[in-house]
Each structure stands twice: as structure tokens, then as C-alpha cells.
Amino acid sequence: MTNNKLLKLPSQRQLVDRLLHLIEFNHPFIFLSGKPGSGRGTLCESLLAQLPDQVRVVSLIGSPAMKMADVRQLLLQQVVARPLFNAQDALADSFFRMLEGKPSTLLLMIERADTLPAELVGELWALCRHNDTLASPHKLAILLSGSDAWCRDQKGALKGRAMPALELEVAPLSAPEQRIFLYEKAKELKIPAALLPKPKVEEILKGAGGHPSAIMQSLEDVMTDRRPKKRQAELPVKKIATVLALAAAGLLALSYLPLFEEAGKEQPQTSTQGMALPDPVATDPLSVGAASGAQGSQASSGADASTSGNQVARDWQPDAKTLPKKVESETVTTESSNYEGRRVVISDEVVEKLMTQPNVSGALPTAVVDELVGGSSRAAPTGAAAQAQSTAPVAKTTATPAATAPAAAPAPRVALTPVATLNKKARNHYSIQLMGASNTQAVDSFVAEHGLAGKVWVYKTRFRGSPWYVVVQGDYANSTQAKAAIRKLSPALLKGQPWPKSFAQIQKELKQ
């Protein structure tokens, strides 16, 4: 049976049954008429699916581009294998020559016959009349589908046969059948129920007029939304370009006004007054010069008279007294080169001065001052110590290399478990494989890291032709107990993804 939904409708099923009866017993010449969209093509497909196996079908779907010679060739090629015929001869001549002495059961089905050349119907009618004169006629049935008007005109013109031509009309579906057909097809197309409300269904049925093809077309339109969409309004490009051009012209005209020129002249003067820079610092504040007391007094008076813009120069001038000239030749400054590792000799007077007034001068670098007075808890040297330092020669100190860290002690070696010990285990018992490695050093480190000495078995096997060392732990009656024990392992061991392993497998690996 076919899966076509039309066969579930009473009217369509009755029409197919009638066609089957005519083809089997009466050798008919039938016109299948109906309006466009009435389901003639679908009905022909249903008929083909119901035909008995002994009926050979010669089918053709017509097209306006086909000529009569093309129609003869397409039909006769389906009658016998490797046919020999002239496409210019009439159908009856070639047909009976190829089927001579071989009675056959044939159905010639031509859809859209109204689009083919007009002489086709006359040649097919002559074929039936010639078949009626044979002593052993072929069981031949001819079915042509076309429009209502074409079928009526052709039927009335066919004369001279005991069994006249018949016309079967594919009537529109009844109202209940239309509704059944619509919902069945919507279910096949998987159209959501939200797209088929009751008003929409009534609209489809009213417009279809009972024709299945019209209903199908409406459902496809609902599914794919083929209705023409509103065209979006185009942007007024010309208007926008005109407005932009006018705006640009206006800005260009405003740039030539005198008001803008005067504002442009006043602007540099204002900016020049507001952006005045302070005077540069004459000397390096970090260097040690031979500044006298008079220079210090001039700097202090200059600081009092300076404006707020010269705050940088004033901040570098100290109010306190400067260091003695004796320190001038013994001080390390930023201009000195290669002063790392040198000993700095400072007199007691200088040290006492720095201890009482640490901010006496900005001549020394801050790091040197902190090292001398405040950076560490060292006591100031006494006079004798300073004198001893002044008489001692300057010696270069070299940094001693840092002591190297002691090397880590190697992990203790783990002995391999005797083979006899593992072979004594029950073959159906399980253990837990914790890790595997290609060298014993990795095994020793693993056992030492996790504190497993004396708690595991280690055996040697071969993996891909190379030695392989395996660490297992525990003896469990089945795999369930082994898996439960795995869940109780420490997180560090679980990172290695341990898994249950039978002693049968272990003993097999020991033989490798």
C-alpha cells in the first residue's frame, strides 16, 4: 500500500478502485479530467502504486516543447528492451511489430496530454482499434490526463470502437475531506499550530475550492512566507548630500570673518602669559661645589624674592649651613666614576654635623646619607676609630659568592616485588594501579613523594618493546571494592588517575 494521504479520503479511494477495475477487465481508453490543482498527478501516482505486478507501465509526462517524434521515441523505448523502430512511423506500426507473438498486459499513462501534439490521441485510438482486431489481443489500457474542456472535445471525436472512450473527472474534495487533507499535510510539513489559527484555515479552504494542490500551495506559502514583503523606503541621498554641502559652505564662509582673525591674534598673547616657565636651575643640586656663606645668603634672599613659578629652584637651596671645605675632596658625588667598592673616610666633625642636622645639605646622595646616619643602627665611630680609618690604606673589597644550596638527597630505591608473591594472588581479585614509568628513578620519586614505601608492589614488564615499571596497591575481591578504594585515595594520588587492574592481567604482564 502507498503512503499517499489522498488514499485515506473516501472519494479519492473510490476513484482509484474504479480505475483498477477498468484496467484489469475492460481494456479501456480513459480521459482523466479535472481543473488545475485538482490532484490528477497525485491520483496517477496513487494508481501506479496499486497496480498488480503483472501490469507493465509505459508512462510519460507531457511538455509543450515535445514534438510527435519525441513522444513516439519516449513511449516505444519502454515497450521492449533494445527496440528497433523509426520515430517517423505511426505508433501502431512500430508497437505491434515489436510485440508480435507476445501477448502482454500494458498500461500507457500520459499525464498532461493536453500539452502534447494533437495527432497523439488519434494514433493512440488507432492503436486500440488495431488491437481489437487481433486473434490474441494484448491487454492494453490507455489513460490520458488533461483539462476538462480538452478531455470533452477529444472524447467526442473518437468513434468506431465497441468500447467507447471514457471520461473520469477528479472532483473537488468535500468540506470534511479538505479539512482532513489540510491538517494531515500540515503535520507532514511540521507546520506549528501557531501558524494555522482557525481564521487562517478557513481562508485557505475557501481559496482552494476543494483542490488538493491549491491547499498544498497555501501550506507551503505559510511555511516559507513567500508573500511579497513591503519594500523599505529609500534614504533621501540627494537631500542629505545637499544639506552637507550647504553646511560645509557655511563653515568655510565663517572662517573668513574679521571676528575670527582678532580672536586668533589675542589668543597667543593670553596663552603666552599663562604658560610662563620657571627659570632653569643654574647648578646641579646634587653636586658638591665650593659654595661660600655669601652664596648661601644670596640663595636665601633670592628664594624670598622669587615668585610662585620659581618654587623648583627655591626648594633646592637649603637654609642651614653648608659642610666644611675639608669634606670637598673626600665626598663621592654622582659625577664620580667607578666609586663602587671604595671606602669613604669622613672626619668626626662631619659625622657629628650629620647626626645633629641630617638635612644640612643636598650635596650628598640620599642613599649615602641613609647609609651613614639613618639607614642602619650602626653607632657613629669615635675619634680614635676615625683616625685609624684615615691612616689605613684604601682597599678594594670583593663580593663573596653566595653559598650554593645543598643538593637534594636522592629518593631511596624501591625494590621490585618478587614475581612469586604476585603469582600467588587470586586471578579474579583486583588491585589498584597507581602509576607506570619507563625508569626506576621515577618510581622511587613517586613512592617517596607519597610515602608509599612498604605499602605497594612494584613489578617490571615490557611496553612497546621497552622496560616498564608498574606500581600497584591493595588486594580486593572484585572491581567494585577496588573502585571504592580509589575514591578514598588522597587528592595527590587521584591526580594520577588510578584504575582497578585484575591480578590475571598483572600475572600476564609478568610473563612479558
N, C-alpha and C positions, 0 to 999 in steps of 0.2 A: 504493500500500500504506500501511496505517496504521502508526504508530509504537507502537501499544499492545503492551506486553510480553506480554499474555496470548496473543497470536497465535504467539509463539515456543514455546509449550508444546504438545505433540502433542495432548493431549486437547481443549484449547480450539480448536485449529485444525481438528480433525476436526468438532467441533460446528458451527462457523461454515460450513464447506464443506457440511455436510448441510442446514443452513437455506437456503443459497443455492440448492441444487438443488431443494428443495421449492418455494421461492417462484417459481422460473423455470418449472417444468413442471407442477406438480400443483395449484395454487391452493388451498393448504392453510388449515386453521383450526388453529392450533398454540397449545398451552399450554406456556410455558417455566417449568418449576418448579425449585425449589431452596430450600435453607434460607437464612435471613437471613445475608448476608455471603458467599454462595457465588459472587458475581460475576455475577449476572444482568444488572445495569445495565451493567457493563463489557462483557459479551458483546454486548448490544444495540448499544452504541457501535461495537464492532468490526464487527458485521454491517452497520451503516449505512455504514461506510467502505468495505466491499467490494461494495456493491450496484452493479449496472450503471447507467449514466446514464439509460436509458430508464425506469427504475422510479421513479415518483413516490411519495414517502413522506408519509403523514399520521400524525404522532406525537403522543403525549400521555403525560404523567407524572401518574398519579393522585394524588389527595389526599382524605382523609376529608371535607373541607369542601365538595367539589363535589357539586352536585345533577345530576340527569339532564339537565335543560335546559341546564346549563352544559356538560356533556360533549358534547351534540349540537352546540351552537354552536361550541365549540372545534374539533371534528372537521370540520364542514361548511365552516367558513371556509377550510380548507386544501385543499378539493377543487377549487374553481374560484375565479377572481377575481371579486369583487363578487357573492357569492352572494345569492340571494333565497330565504328559507325561513322556516318557522315553527318555533321551537325546541320547540314542544309536539307537533309531528308526529313519527311514528316515523322512525328513521334511513333505513329502506329507501325510504319515500315520497319524502323530500327528496333522497336520494342519487341515485336513478335519474332523477328529474325534471331534476336539474341536469346529468347526464351523458348524456341521451337523444341517441342517434345518434352518440355519440363513444366508441368502444371505447378503453379506457385500461388501462394497467398500473399498479396501485396496491398499496401495502403499508400496511395500517393497523397500526401498532405502538403498543401501550398498555402502559406499564410501571406496576407496582403496581396492576394492575387489581383485585386483591382489596380495595382500599380504596374503590372506586367503587360506585355503587348496583347492586343485584342485577339489575335488569332490563337492564343493559347487555349482558350475554352473550347473552340471548335476542334482543335487537334485532340484534346482530351476526350471530348464527346465521341469523336470518330474512333478513338481507341476502345471505348466501352462498346460501341456498336459492333466493331470487328470481333471483340472478344466474345460477344453473344453468339456469333455465327460458328464458333469453333466447336468441334466434336467434344473436346475435353477443355472447356473454358477455364481460364485462370480465375481464382477467387480475388477479384480486383475491386477495390473501393477507392473512390476519389473524393477528397474533401478540400474545398476551396473556401477561404475566409475573406470577407470583404465588407464594404459598407452596405447599408440597407438598399439604397437605390441601385447600386451596381448588381447586387445579387438578384433583385427582382427583374431587372432588364435581361440579364443573361439567362435566367431560368425560363423566361417566356420564349426565348428564341430557340431553345433546344427541343427538337422533335424527332420522331422516328424510332423510339425505343419503347419496349413494353414496360420497362421500369422507368417512369419519368424521373426527372431531376427533382430533388427535394430541397427545401429551404428550412433551416432551423435557426430561429432567432435567439440570441443570447439576451434574454430580458433583463431589465434592471433588477437589482436586489430589492426585496421588500424592506419596509422600515425596520423590523426587528433584525433581519439579516444584515442590513447596513450597520446597525449599531454593534452587532456581534463582530462583524468583519473589522470595524474601526478599532475596537478595543483589543482584538487579537493581534492585529498588525502593530498597534502602539506598544503592546507587550513585547513583540519580536524586536522592534526598533529600540526598546528600552527608553521610551519617552517618559519623563517624570510626570506624575499625575498633576503636578502644579501647572504644567504647560497645557493641560487639557481640561480646563474647567467646563462646567455644563454649558454656558453660553458659547464657548468655542466649539464644542462638539456639535451643537445644533447648527452653528454656522457652517461647519464642514459638511454635515449631512445634507443641508439644504442646497449647498452649491454643487455637491457631487451628483445629485439626481439619480442615485442608486447605482452608479457605475464604480466598480472596484478600483479601476486605475485612477479615477479622479480622487477617490478617498486616499489612495496611496500617495498621490502627488501632494495633497494637502498636508498629510502627516510628515512627509519629507520637508515641506516648507516650514512646518512648525519646528522640526528638529534642527534644521540648518539655518533657519531665519534668512530665507532668500528674499524677503521683501525689500524693496528699494529703501535705502536709508536717506534721511534728509541730508542734503549737501550743506556743509558748513559754509558760512558766509566768508567770502574772501576779504583779506585785510586791505584797507584802502592805501595801497603802497604809494600811489601818486600824491595823495593828500599828505601822508607822513613826510615824503621827500620834500614837498613844498614848504611845510612848516619848518623842517630842519634847515633848509636853505635860507629862509627868512630870518631865523634865529641867528644863524652864522653871520649874515649880513649886518644885523643889528649890533652884534658884539664887535664886529670889525669897525663899524662907524663910531661906536662909543670910544674905541681906543684912540681916536684922533682928536678928542675934545681937549681944550686947554686945561680943564679941571684935573684931568689925569696927569698932565705934564707937571703942573705945580705940585701936586701931591707927591709926584716922583722926585722932585727936587728937595722937598722938605724931609722926606723920609731918610735919606742918607745922613743928614745932619743930626737928626734925632738918634739914629742908631749909633752914630759915632760917639755922641756924648754918653750914651748909656752903656756902651761896651768898652770903656777905657780899661786898659790892662794895668796891673801894678808894675812898678819899676823892677827891673831884674836885680837879683842878688849879686852884689859885686864880687864877693869872695865865696869860696867853698866853705859852708858852715862846719864841715867835718874835719877840715884840715887844721893843723896846728900852725899858727903864724906867730910872729913876734909882736903881738898886739900889746900896746902900752896902756897905761892907765888913762892917758889922754884920749886914746882911741875909744876906750870903753865909755868915757864920759860923753864923747861925741855921739856914740851909738845910742846911749840912753836919751840924750837930748833930741836926737833925730827921731826916736821912737815916740817921744811925747808930741812932737810937732807933726808927725805923719798922719795921713787920713786913714779911713777905714779900708780903703783899697789897697794899702801897703802893709796889711797885717802879716803877710808871709815874711817879709824882711824883718819886721819888728820882733816876731816870735823867736827868731834865731839869735837875737842879741841878748845875752844874759845880763842880769842886774848885779850879780855877785862878782867878786874879784877873780881875776884870771890866775892861772897857775904860774909858779916861778919860772924864770927863764932857764933854770938849770934842767928842767924836765924836757926842754925843747929838743935836745939832741938825743934823749933816751926814750922818746914816745914812739910807738908804732901807729902809723896812720893808714888811711886807705890808699895813700899814694905809695906806701912802701911796697916793695915787691919781695915775694918769697919770704914772708915773715912767719910761716907755719913752722913749728918746732923750735922757735927761738925763745930764749929766756929774756924776760923783761926785768930790768933792775930799776927799782923805784926807791927813792930815799924815804926815811921816816917822816920827813916833813910833808912829803906829797901824800903818803898813806894817811897821816893824821888829818890832812886837809880834806881828803876824800871821805873819811869816816864821819867828819863833822858836817861837811857840806857836799853831799853826793851830787847835787845839781849845779856845781860851781861853774862848769863849762861844758859846752857841747863839743869840745875838741876831740875827746876820745870816743871811739865807737861804743855803743851801749853794751854790746856783748863783752867788751874788755872791762868796762866799769863794773858790770854784774859779776864778772869773774874775780875782780879784785876786792870788791867790798860787800856785795849783797847776794851773789848767786849761790854761794855755799856758806857753810857755817865755819869756815876756817878763821882762826884768830889772826889778828894783824901781827906781822913779825916785829920783834923787838929791835932795839938799836943794834945790839951785837949781831943778831941774825942778819939784819940788813947790811952791816959792814962786812960780814963774812960772804954774803952774796955778791957784794960789789967787788970783792977781791978775787972771787972764784972765776975761773975761765968759763966762757960761754961754750956749752957743749950741746951738740945736736942729739936729740932723743929720737929713737926709732920705735915705732909701734910694734909690740909683740903680737905675733899672730894668735888669733883666738884658738883656744884649745878645741880640738876636734871632739865631737860627741862619740862616746864609746859605741862600737858596733853592737847591734842586737844579737843576742845569743841565738844560735840556730835551734829550731824546734827539735825535740827528741825524736829519734827514729821509731817508727811503729813497725813492729814485727808482723809478718804475714801469718794469718791463721792457718794451722795445719789443715791439709786437704781432708784428712780423715775426720776431723771434727765436723766439717760441713757436710761430708758424705753420710754421716750418721743421722742427720736431721731427716724427719719425715718429709717425703717428696710433696705431699699435699699441704704442708704447712707453708707459711709466708713469713718473709722478713721485710724490712724497710730499707731500700737503697737510698743512702744519704748523698753520695757523690761518686763520681768516677773521674779518673785523671790518667794521663799518659806517663806520669813520673811519680816516684815515691816522695819527692820533696813536697809536692802539692798535697799529698795525703797527710804527711807529717804536719804540715802547717794547718790543715783543716782540723785534724784531731786535736792539736794543741790549742787552737783558737777557741774551739767549742768545748774543751775539757772532756773529751770522749775517750781518753786513754783507759784501756781495760774494759770499756763498755761496748765496743764494736768489734766486728770481724772484718778483716781485710784479706781479700784474695786477688790473685793475679789471673787474668785471662788474656785473650787477644781480640783486638777490634780493628778490622780493616788491615790485617796483617801486622799490626804493631802491638807491643805490650800495653795492657790496660789494667789499671788497679781500681778496684771497686770497694766501697765502704758500706757495709750493711749493719743493721742493728735490730735485735729482737727476734723472737720465735713465736709466731701467732698461729692459731689453729686454722684460721681462714682469712680471706681478704677483707672481710668486714671488720674483724678485730684489728687488722693492720691499718686500715683506713682510719679507724677510731683513734689508734695510737698516733697517727700522723697529725691529727688535729690537736693533739696535746703537746706537740713539739714546740720548742721555743721559736719566737719570730725569726731569729737569726738562721735557724736551720730550715724554716719554712721558705726562706728566700731561695734556697737551692732547689725547690720543688721536688721534695722526696716522693717516692711512689712505692706501692707494695710490689714485692717480687717473690715468686714462689721458689722454694728450695729445689724443685725439679729443674727450674731454669738455671739456678746457681750451680747445681751439680753438673748440668750440661755444659756450662761455660768453663767449669774447672777442667774439662777434658780438652779444651781448645789449646 
